[in-house]
Amino acid sequence: MNQQIIFGIIGLFLISILVRIIPAFLKNKIKIETIQNIEEHLPISVFITMATYLFITEFQKNSIAAITGFMVIVIMIFFKIQNIIVIVITSILVYLMMNYYFPQHL
């Protein structure tokens, strides 16, 4: 098995333990405001992490298309568009158009 895959599995396992198991043993209750803040920001944080990984992967294949697609994500998040489906579809369409019109083969 690839070493990157093993590190990915270990990372996801540790994050799962950190997020799901450890809070069950905490004695202090978390404030409602803190929970709402986490619920608001966690999905976009996970999305940014995933998009960064995909950007690095696709940058090796076609740097122009990858940079353009990633910049669409950055701009939409900067303007506080928080509908992740819209961000994903828009960035994918931009990436595919750039990949079609400006193909790069290494």
C-alpha positions, 0 to 999 in steps of 0.5 A, spaced: 500 500 500 502 507 498 505 510 504 501 516 502 494 512 503 497 509 510 498 516 512 491 519 510 488 513 513 492 514 520 490 521 520 483 520 519 483 515 524 486 520 529 481 526 527 475 521 528 478 520 535 479 527 537 472 529 534 468 524 536 471 520 542 475 525 546 469 530 547 465 524 550 469 524 556 470 531 557 467 533 564 466 541 562 460 542 557 461 546 551 457 552 551 452 553 545 455 559 542 461 555 541 458 549 538 454 553 533 461 557 531 464 550 530 458 548 526 458 554 522 466 553 520 467 546 520 464 544 514 468 550 510 474 548 513 474 541 511 472 543 504 478 548 504 483 542 506 480 537 501 480 543 495 488 544 497 489 537 497 486 536 490 489 542 488 496 540 489 494 533 485 491 537 479 497 542 479 502 536 477 497 535 471 495 542 469 497 548 473 493 553 469 487 549 470 488 548 477 490 555 479 484 557 476 479 552 479 482 554 486 482 561 485 475 561 484 474 557 490 478 562 494 474 568 491 467 565 492 469 564 500 472 571 500 465 573 498 462 569 503 458 564 498 457 558 503 453 554 499 459 548 498 455 545 492 455 552 488 462 553 490 464 545 488 460 545 481 463 552 479 470 551 480 469 544 477 466 547 471 472 552 471 477 547 471 474 543 466 474 549 461 481 551 462 483 544 462 479 543 455 482 550 452 489 550 455 491 543 455 498 541 458 501 534 458 507 533 462 
